[in-house]
Amino acid sequence: MLPLHRVNVIIITGSMGCGKTTVLGEASDILSACGVVHAAIDLDGIASALLPDETSTDLVYRNLASVWTNYAEAGVTRLLLAEAVENRGELERIRRAISGADIIVCRLTAALETMHERLRAREPGMLQRQFLDRARELEVVLKDAHLEDFTIVNEGRSVTEVARELLRRACWIDDATSSD
């Protein structure tokens, strides 16, 4: 598929509980307040299905391509995407799904105990123990994969500060546009 146009993409990656979805939402709010046309997709939001693993994985990227095509046809040229990207293969699948993508990857980090506190609050159900274990495992996988262009620590300050740093470091806003 030929690109409809170039698109600037920030992938917000990180382990479970690092704040990907929260920072995605706040970054989108900041861009909206600045009048910057963009789209924001939390890949988990278009990826939940009980299917065989390979079918489920393929469907995630097909869903992303479909949703992105609609945004691109509407003229969107900036995309915020939240997803724990574990390896180069996943990054390339995202690149293929978002035709014309210029991708910047930001990895959010937080102390394991902070991520666990967030997960305990967010995931009180029967899978909580699995999610806590997965957060620890995923943090190691992401650190070893080193797919990020930059890393931001997401604890001990407001989500607005973290989101502004993300957008500044990706050169989507400057200090004048991002001030309170």
C-alpha positions as CSV (number, residue, x, y, z in Angstrom):
1,M,0.0,0.0,0.0
2,L,1.4,3.4,-1.0
3,P,1.4,6.0,1.8
4,L,-1.4,8.6,1.6
5,H,1.1,11.0,3.1
6,R,3.9,11.0,5.7
7,V,2.8,10.6,9.3
8,N,4.8,11.4,12.4
9,V,4.2,8.6,15.0
10,I,5.2,8.5,18.7
11,I,5.0,5.0,20.1
12,I,4.7,5.1,23.8
13,T,6.1,1.7,25.0
14,G,6.9,0.3,28.4
15,S,6.0,-2.4,30.8
16,M,2.6,-3.0,32.4
17,G,1.9,-0.2,34.9
18,C,4.4,2.3,33.6
19,G,1.6,4.6,32.5
20,K,1.4,4.2,28.7
21,T,-2.4,4.7,28.5
22,T,-2.4,7.6,31.0
23,V,0.5,9.5,29.3
24,L,-1.1,8.8,25.8
25,G,-4.3,10.5,27.0
26,E,-2.6,13.4,28.6
27,A,-0.3,14.0,25.5
28,S,-3.5,13.9,23.3
29,D,-5.1,16.5,25.6
30,I,-2.0,18.7,25.4
31,L,-2.0,18.5,21.6
32,S,-5.7,19.2,21.5
33,A,-5.3,22.3,23.7
34,C,-2.5,23.5,21.3
35,G,-4.8,22.9,18.3
36,V,-2.5,20.2,16.9
37,V,-4.4,17.8,14.7
38,H,-3.6,14.2,15.7
39,A,-5.0,10.8,16.5
40,A,-4.3,8.6,19.6
41,I,-4.6,4.9,19.6
42,D,-4.1,2.5,22.6
43,L,-3.4,-0.7,20.8
44,D,-4.9,-2.7,23.6
45,G,-8.2,-1.0,22.9
46,I,-8.4,-2.6,19.4
47,A,-6.6,-5.8,20.3
48,S,-8.8,-7.7,22.8
49,A,-10.0,-11.0,21.4
50,L,-9.8,-14.6,22.5
51,L,-8.3,-16.3,19.4
52,P,-5.4,-18.5,18.7
53,D,-2.2,-16.5,19.3
54,E,-1.1,-16.0,15.7
55,T,-4.6,-15.1,14.5
56,S,-4.9,-12.7,17.4
57,T,-1.6,-11.1,16.7
58,D,-2.3,-10.7,13.0
59,L,-5.7,-9.2,13.8
60,V,-4.1,-6.5,16.0
61,Y,-2.0,-5.2,13.1
62,R,-4.9,-5.5,10.6
63,N,-7.1,-3.5,13.0
64,L,-4.4,-0.9,13.4
65,A,-4.0,-0.6,9.6
66,S,-7.8,-0.2,9.2
67,V,-8.2,2.4,11.9
68,W,-5.1,4.3,10.7
69,T,-6.4,4.3,7.1
70,N,-9.5,6.1,8.3
71,Y,-7.5,8.7,10.1
72,A,-5.1,9.2,7.2
73,E,-8.0,9.6,4.8
74,A,-9.2,12.4,7.1
75,G,-5.9,14.1,6.8
76,V,-4.3,13.2,10.1
77,T,-0.5,13.4,10.0
78,R,0.4,12.8,13.7
79,L,-0.3,9.7,15.6
80,L,0.2,8.8,19.3
81,L,0.3,5.0,19.8
82,A,0.5,3.2,23.1
83,E,1.9,-0.4,22.9
84,A,4.5,-2.5,24.7
85,V,6.7,-3.2,21.6
86,E,8.9,-6.1,22.6
87,N,11.0,-6.6,19.5
88,R,12.0,-5.2,16.1
89,G,9.5,-7.6,14.4
90,E,6.6,-5.9,16.2
91,L,8.0,-2.5,15.4
92,E,8.2,-3.4,11.7
93,R,4.6,-4.7,11.8
94,I,3.5,-1.3,13.2
95,R,5.5,0.4,10.5
96,R,3.7,-1.6,7.8
97,A,0.3,-1.0,9.3
98,I,0.9,2.8,9.4
99,S,1.8,3.5,5.8
100,G,4.2,6.5,5.5
101,A,5.2,6.4,9.2
102,D,8.2,8.3,10.6
103,I,8.4,6.6,14.0
104,I,9.8,7.8,17.3
105,V,9.8,5.3,20.2
106,C,9.6,6.5,23.8
107,R,9.9,4.0,26.6
108,L,8.3,4.9,29.9
109,T,9.9,3.5,33.0
110,A,9.0,3.4,36.7
111,A,10.3,1.4,39.6
112,L,8.9,-2.1,39.7
113,E,7.1,-1.4,43.0
114,T,5.4,1.7,41.4
115,M,4.3,-0.4,38.5
116,H,3.0,-3.1,40.9
117,E,1.1,-0.5,42.9
118,R,-0.6,0.8,39.8
119,L,-1.4,-2.7,38.6
120,R,-2.9,-3.7,42.0
121,A,-5.2,-0.7,41.8
122,R,-6.1,-1.2,38.1
123,E,-6.3,-5.0,38.0
124,P,-8.0,-6.3,41.1
125,G,-9.3,-9.4,39.5
126,M,-8.3,-13.0,39.1
127,L,-5.3,-12.3,36.8
128,Q,-3.6,-9.8,39.1
129,R,-0.7,-12.1,40.0
130,Q,-0.1,-12.9,36.3
131,F,0.0,-9.2,35.5
132,L,2.4,-8.4,38.3
133,D,4.7,-11.2,37.1
134,R,4.4,-10.0,33.5
135,A,5.4,-6.5,34.5
136,R,8.7,-7.7,35.9
137,E,9.3,-9.9,32.9
138,L,8.3,-7.3,30.3
139,E,10.5,-4.6,31.9
140,V,13.6,-6.9,31.3
141,V,12.5,-7.7,27.7
142,L,12.0,-4.0,26.8
143,K,15.3,-3.0,28.4
144,D,17.2,-5.7,26.5
145,A,15.4,-4.9,23.2
146,H,16.5,-1.2,23.4
147,L,14.0,-0.1,20.7
148,E,13.5,3.3,22.2
149,D,14.8,6.6,20.8
150,F,14.6,8.0,24.4
151,T,13.4,7.0,27.8
152,I,11.3,9.0,30.3
153,V,10.9,8.1,34.0
154,N,7.2,8.2,34.8
155,E,6.9,8.6,38.6
156,G,7.3,11.3,41.2
157,R,5.8,14.0,39.0
158,S,2.6,14.8,37.3
159,V,1.3,13.0,34.2
160,T,1.1,16.5,32.5
161,E,4.9,17.0,33.1
162,V,5.6,13.5,31.7
163,A,3.4,14.1,28.6
164,R,4.9,17.5,27.9
165,E,8.4,16.0,28.1
166,L,7.4,13.3,25.7
167,L,6.0,15.8,23.2
168,R,9.0,18.2,23.6
169,R,11.6,15.4,23.1
170,A,9.7,14.2,20.0
171,C,9.8,17.8,18.8
172,W,6.0,18.0,18.5
173,I,5.8,21.0,20.8
174,D,8.3,23.5,22.1
175,D,8.7,25.1,25.5
176,A,6.5,28.1,24.5
177,T,3.7,25.8,23.4
178,S,3.9,23.5,26.3
179,S,3.9,25.9,29.2
180,D,1.0,26.0,31.7
